[in-house]
Amino acid sequence: MKSQKKDREHDVETDVLLTVRDVQRLLRISNPTLSRIRADKNADFPKPIAVTTKAVRWKRADVEDWLERRKVD
């Protein structure tokens, strides 16, 4: 029973949706830098989820995975 609860809690954490501001804070970048990254096809930044016609969100897990792939060994 305990492991099922833990799995659900983990799923909730990874399904958290981030705003533009949240992504900026997580990546420690400015809005213009985020815009450049999003426009750069080679950056392979995660696609946002449109929640309204003017608001987008990103899955936290997708942004964290992208960041992890970008780290230099």
N, C-alpha and C positions, 0 to 999 in steps of 0.2 A: 504494500500500500504506500509506504513512504516514498519509494522510488518513483511511483506514478505521479505523486504530488510534486516531487522535485523536477520531473520531466516537464510537467505543465508549467511550473514556475519558470523554468529555463526557456520554454517556448514563448512565454509572454515577454520575457526580457528581450529575446532576439527579434520579436515581431514589433518592437517599439518603433513608432514612426517619428522621424526627426524633421523639424522645420529647417528652413534655410539657415536661420540663426544657430540652431543646434549643430548643424553640420559644420558651420564656420567655427564654432567653439571646439568641437571635437577635433577638427583638423588644425585648429589654431591658424586660420587664414582669414583674409578680408573678403568682403562680398565681391569686389572685382576679381580677386584671385579665384574664388569659387566659380564665377562666371566663365573665366578663361579655361579652367579645368573642364567644366561642363561642355564647352564649345570644342575642345580639343578631342578629335576622334581617336587619337593615339593614346589618350589618357585612360580610355575604357572605364570612365566613371559610371557608377550605377545609374540606370534610368530612374527618374523620379516617378512618383505616383501622383496623379492629379486628383486632389480631393475636392477642389472647386475649379472654376475657370481661371482663378487667379492664384490659387495656393497649391503648392506641391509639397510632397513629403518623400523621405527616403527611409527604407528599412534600415534600422541601426546595424543589423548584422551585415547587410550588403556594403555599407560604408566602411565598417570595420574590416571586412574581408578585403575590400579594395585597398585600404590603408596597409594592411598586412602584406599584400602582394607588392606594394611599392617600396617596402623597406629594403635597404641594401644590407647584404650580409657582411 
